[in-house]
Amino acid sequence: MRMVVQRASRAEVRVDGAVVGRLPEPGLVVLVGVTHGDTPATAEKLAAKVWDLRLLDAGELTAADHAAEGWSKGDVSASEVGAPLLVISQFTLYARTKKGRRPSWSDAAPAALAEPLVAHLVTTLRTLGAHVETGQFGALMDVELVNHGPVTLILEA
């Protein structure tokens, strides 16, 4: 399982023009790709990791604060401040691009495996106490976000 995690001041995902998920306040956008060997244990491990990862500032820092203090390393986790998460399935995280000009999707798990694992990830996050919004699995989605920092990490298990 692979995640791209972005700290966002705002974000939303739309399907056919309708908003299906939105960060109600600043939080994390989590793009999730599933591969063939992933299991519910993989989803649980990454759910705990992203929920406890210290990526957020304890308070609102301005650009002047960052200039005076240096770049914030992240003081608190989403779990510590109750920051929301917007989780969006994205099979393209497993694209292979070494040969040719057309990506290969063979490393991405089929929907029958991926959809329940993404759902398990979301359920695990909610069990841990997270407010989680989601995209719509398998849909053509428009994702709009403002990456705060910018902060973007790749997590794998």
C-alpha positions in Angstrom: 0.0 0.0 0.0 1.3 3.4 -0.9 0.1 6.8 0.3 0.8 10.3 -0.7 0.0 12.5 2.3 -0.4 16.3 1.9 -0.9 18.9 4.6 -3.8 21.0 3.3 -5.4 24.2 4.4 -8.5 23.2 2.4 -9.5 20.4 0.0 -12.5 18.8 -1.6 -13.3 16.1 -4.1 -16.1 16.3 -6.7 -17.8 13.6 -8.8 -19.9 14.9 -11.7 -19.7 18.4 -10.2 -21.1 17.4 -6.8 -18.9 17.5 -3.7 -18.5 14.0 -2.2 -15.8 14.8 0.3 -14.3 17.9 1.9 -11.9 18.8 4.7 -14.1 20.8 7.1 -11.0 22.5 8.4 -7.2 22.3 7.7 -6.0 18.7 7.8 -4.4 16.0 5.6 -5.3 14.8 2.1 -4.3 11.1 1.8 -4.1 9.5 -1.7 -4.1 5.7 -1.4 -2.9 3.1 -3.9 -3.3 -0.6 -3.3 -1.1 -3.3 -4.7 -1.5 -7.1 -5.0 0.1 -8.2 -1.7 -1.7 -5.8 0.6 -3.8 -7.0 3.4 -6.1 -5.6 6.1 -3.0 -5.5 8.4 -1.2 -3.3 5.8 -4.1 -0.9 5.9 -4.1 -0.9 9.7 -0.4 -0.2 9.9 -0.6 2.8 7.5 -3.7 4.1 9.1 -1.9 4.3 12.5 1.1 5.8 10.9 -0.7 8.6 9.1 -2.9 9.4 12.1 0.1 9.8 14.4 2.6 11.4 12.0 3.7 14.8 13.3 3.1 17.0 10.2 0.9 19.8 11.6 1.8 23.0 13.4 0.6 23.4 17.0 -0.7 26.9 16.1 -1.2 29.0 13.1 2.2 30.2 11.9 2.5 33.0 9.4 5.0 33.4 6.7 6.9 35.9 8.9 6.9 33.3 11.7 8.5 30.8 9.4 11.1 33.3 8.2 12.0 34.2 11.8 12.0 30.6 13.2 12.9 28.5 10.2 10.7 25.9 8.6 8.3 24.1 11.0 9.2 20.5 11.3 5.7 19.6 12.4 4.8 19.9 16.1 1.7 17.7 16.3 -0.1 14.9 14.7 -3.6 14.8 13.3 -4.5 12.6 16.3 -3.3 15.2 18.8 -5.4 18.1 17.3 -8.3 16.1 15.8 -7.4 17.3 12.3 -9.6 15.8 9.6 -8.5 13.5 6.7 -9.7 13.4 3.2 -8.9 9.9 1.9 -9.0 9.3 -1.9 -8.3 6.0 -3.7 -5.8 6.4 -6.5 -4.6 3.3 -8.3 -2.2 5.5 -10.4 0.2 5.6 -7.5 1.3 2.1 -8.7 2.1 3.2 -12.3 5.2 1.7 -13.8 6.9 4.2 -16.1 10.3 2.8 -16.9 9.5 1.6 -20.4 7.9 3.5 -23.1 5.6 6.4 -22.9 2.4 4.7 -21.6 2.3 3.8 -17.9 1.6 0.2 -16.9 -1.0 -0.4 -14.2 -0.1 -4.0 -13.6 1.2 -3.3 -10.1 -2.1 -1.8 -9.0 -4.5 -4.2 -7.3 -7.8 -4.9 -9.1 -10.9 -3.2 -7.7 -12.1 -6.4 -6.0 -9.1 -6.3 -3.8 -8.4 -2.6 -3.6 -11.9 -1.3 -2.7 -12.3 -3.3 0.5 -8.8 -2.4 1.6 -9.4 1.3 1.1 -12.7 0.9 3.0 -10.8 -0.9 5.8 -8.2 1.9 6.0 -11.0 4.4 6.4 -12.8 2.3 9.0 -9.5 1.9 10.9 -8.9 5.6 10.9 -12.4 6.3 12.2 -11.9 3.7 14.9 -8.7 5.5 15.9 -10.8 8.7 16.3 -10.3 10.5 13.0 -12.9 12.5 11.1 -12.6 11.0 7.6 -14.1 12.2 4.4 -13.6 10.2 1.2 -13.7 10.3 -2.5 -15.8 7.8 -4.5 -13.9 4.6 -5.4 -13.5 4.0 -9.1 -15.1 7.3 -10.1 -13.6 10.1 -12.2 -12.9 12.6 -9.5 -11.9 16.3 -9.5 -9.6 16.8 -6.5 -8.9 20.4 -5.4 -6.5 21.2 -2.6 -4.3 23.9 -1.2 -1.1 22.2 0.0 0.0 24.1 3.1 3.8 24.4 3.4 4.0 22.7 1.0 4.2 19.4 2.8 4.0 16.2 0.9 5.2 12.7 2.0 5.1 9.3 0.6 4.3 6.4 2.9 4.6 2.7 2.1 4.0 -0.6 3.9 
